[in-house]
């Protein structure tokens, strides 16, 4: 039971941390985690949620937002189409049509690269919008940061009550400026988040 509580605290901390830089997570799922954990947060959830919604709305002010939204929708449609291509490729291989299989496999790789490029481009442009609104982003993230620090303290208590060595517990965070943590690993090509431990 306590292990599940620790997992939920980790998910909640990582989701709220992501909101500080505009990384979208289902707000409904975050609310469920808060209810399931039965925690009394340092700020009213409605205020924190309003800050989250403000942060997520920042890219909508960009002049090219509509174009970015269309590109993101296109990448999602291409991802779904690629699954269909892979399915047909597997069926063609099983049916004994190797040339069709190869053609579809190559097509799938091309579509996959296009999807990756579109997603990377949209993410880069949205990151630019957030970077240009850094002061506003920091102000809107203040309550979220305090909430994450509160949750980190709760996590530390839960781990200690289980007899777990607190300093061995790892989290993946986008922003490493919380009190009570130490950076173990910086972002790399394989992961854009920091790996941190509780101090």
C-alpha positions in Angstrom: 0.0 0.0 0.0 2.8 2.4 0.9 4.7 1.5 -2.2 1.7 2.5 -4.3 1.5 5.8 -2.4 5.1 6.5 -3.2 4.5 5.8 -6.9 1.6 8.1 -6.9 3.6 10.9 -5.2 6.4 10.4 -7.8 3.8 10.7 -10.7 2.3 13.8 -9.1 5.6 15.5 -8.5 6.9 14.8 -12.0 3.6 15.9 -13.6 3.5 19.2 -11.7 7.2 19.8 -12.4 6.4 19.4 -16.1 3.7 22.0 -16.0 6.2 24.6 -14.9 7.7 24.5 -18.4 4.5 23.9 -20.3 4.8 20.1 -20.6 1.2 18.9 -20.9 -0.1 16.1 -18.6 -3.8 15.3 -18.1 -5.0 17.7 -15.4 -7.8 15.3 -14.6 -5.4 12.5 -13.8 -3.4 14.9 -11.5 -6.6 15.8 -9.7 -7.3 12.1 -9.2 -3.8 11.5 -7.7 -4.3 14.4 -5.3 -7.7 13.0 -4.2 -6.3 9.4 -3.9 -3.4 10.6 -1.8 -5.7 12.7 0.5 -3.2 15.5 0.8 -3.8 19.0 2.0 -1.7 21.1 -0.4 0.0 24.4 0.6 -2.2 26.2 -2.0 -5.8 25.7 -3.0 -5.9 23.4 -6.0 -8.1 25.8 -7.9 -5.3 28.4 -7.7 -2.6 25.9 -8.8 -4.8 24.7 -11.6 -5.4 28.3 -12.8 -1.6 28.8 -12.9 -1.2 25.6 -14.9 -3.9 26.7 -17.4 -2.2 30.1 -17.8 1.2 28.4 -18.4 -0.3 26.0 -21.0 -2.1 28.9 -22.7 1.1 31.0 -23.2 1.9 29.5 -26.7 -1.6 30.5 -27.9 -0.4 34.1 -27.9 2.3 33.4 -30.4 1.5 34.7 -34.0 2.3 31.3 -35.5 0.3 29.3 -33.0 -2.4 28.2 -35.4 0.2 26.9 -37.9 1.9 25.0 -35.1 -1.4 23.5 -33.9 -2.1 22.3 -37.5 1.4 20.8 -37.8 0.9 19.0 -34.5 -2.4 17.6 -35.7 -0.8 16.5 -38.9 1.9 14.7 -37.0 -0.7 12.9 -34.9 -2.6 11.8 -38.1 0.6 10.6 -39.7 1.5 8.6 -36.6 -1.9 6.8 -36.8 -1.5 6.2 -40.5 2.0 4.8 -39.9 0.5 2.2 -37.5 -1.9 1.1 -40.4 1.1 0.9 -42.8 3.0 -1.3 -40.3 -0.1 -3.5 -39.9 -0.5 -3.9 -43.7 3.3 -4.6 -44.0 3.1 -7.4 -41.5 0.0 -8.9 -43.2 1.8 -8.7 -46.6 4.8 -10.5 -45.2 2.7 -13.2 -43.7 0.8 -13.5 -47.0 4.1 -14.1 -48.8 4.6 -10.8 -50.6 8.1 -9.7 -49.6 8.4 -6.9 -52.1 5.2 -5.3 -50.9 6.5 -5.8 -47.3 9.8 -4.0 -48.1 8.0 -1.1 -49.9 5.7 -0.6 -46.9 8.5 -0.9 -44.4 10.5 1.8 -46.2 7.3 4.0 -46.4 6.8 3.5 -42.7 10.4 4.7 -42.0 9.9 7.8 -44.2 6.6 8.6 -42.4 8.2 8.0 -39.0 11.0 10.5 -39.9 8.5 13.1 -41.0 6.5 12.6 -37.8 9.7 13.0 -35.7 10.7 16.1 -37.6 7.3 17.7 -37.2 7.1 17.0 -33.5 10.7 18.3 -33.0 9.9 21.5 -34.9 6.7 22.2 -33.0 8.4 21.5 -29.6 11.3 23.8 -30.6 8.9 26.6 -31.5 6.8 26.2 -28.4 10.0 26.2 -26.3 11.0 29.5 -28.0 7.6 31.0 -26.9 8.2 29.9 -23.3 11.8 31.2 -23.4 10.6 34.6 -24.5 8.1 34.6 -21.6 10.5 33.5 -18.9 9.6 36.0 -16.3 5.9 35.3 -16.6 6.5 31.6 -16.6 8.5 31.8 -13.4 5.8 33.9 -11.7 3.1 31.5 -12.8 5.2 28.6 -11.6 5.8 29.9 -8.1 2.8 28.2 -6.5 3.5 25.0 -8.5 7.1 25.0 -7.2 6.0 25.4 -3.6 3.5 22.5 -4.1 6.2 20.3 -5.6 8.5 21.1 -2.6 5.7 20.2 -0.2 5.2 16.9 -2.1 8.9 16.2 -2.0 8.8 16.5 1.8 5.8 14.1 1.9 7.7 11.7 -0.3 10.7 11.8 2.0 8.5 11.0 5.0 6.8 8.1 3.2 10.2 6.6 2.2 11.6 7.0 5.7 8.5 5.3 7.3 9.1 2.4 4.9 12.7 2.1 6.0 13.9 3.0 2.5 17.2 5.0 2.1 15.9 8.3 1.0 19.1 9.3 -0.9 18.7 6.2 -3.2 15.3 7.3 -4.5 15.4 8.9 -8.0 13.0 11.2 -9.8 13.1 12.7 -13.4 12.5 16.4 -13.4 12.5 19.2 -16.0 13.5 21.9 -13.4 16.1 21.1 -10.7 15.6 24.2 -8.5 13.7 22.6 -5.7 15.0 22.5 -2.2 15.9 19.1 -0.8 17.1 17.5 -4.0 20.5 17.0 -5.7 21.1 16.5 -9.4 22.5 13.0 -10.2 22.5 13.3 -14.0 22.0 16.2 -16.3 19.9 16.1 -19.5 21.5 14.3 -22.4 20.6 13.2 -26.0 18.7 10.2 -24.6 16.8 12.1 -21.9 15.8 15.8 -21.7 15.1 15.7 -18.0 17.4 15.8 -14.9 17.7 12.7 -12.8 17.6 13.9 -9.1 17.8 12.3 -5.7 16.3 13.4 -2.4 18.9 15.0 -0.2 
